[in-house]
Amino acid sequence: MERCGNSLHRAHNQKEPRLKRYTAFLKQTWWIWSIYLTVSILLITFLSPVFIAVIPMIIVVFFYFALIRYDDDGNFIGA
């Protein structure tokens, strides 16, 4: 039983560094993502529903920049 618990604990620790990267990136850039989302909602509401396509693009850009600029431990690695 302990063995199973330890393997689950190790599996949890292996997944944790991936989240550190994204949380560190979000801590430093939450305000810009809020602005992007707000502007996108305003564009969708007042101009055209075609701007709904912007929301998946914002998500892809978020993950791309988090992968490029932060290591697995959530440390900034470059500009």
C-alpha positions, 0 to 999 in steps of 0.5 A: 500500500505504501508503495502505491502511495509513494508512486502516486506522490512521485507522479504528482511531483513530476507534473508539478514543475509544468504548472510552475512555468505557467503560474510564474508567467501568469503572475508576471503578465496577468494584467496584459492578458486581462486587457487582451481578454477585455478588448476581445470581448468588447470587439466581439460585442460591439463590432463583429462576432468574427473576433471570437477567433481571437480568444483561442489565439490568445490561449496559444500565445500564452502557452507559447510564451510560457514555454519559451521564457520560463523553465520547468521550475518557473524561473525566467530564462530570457527575453 
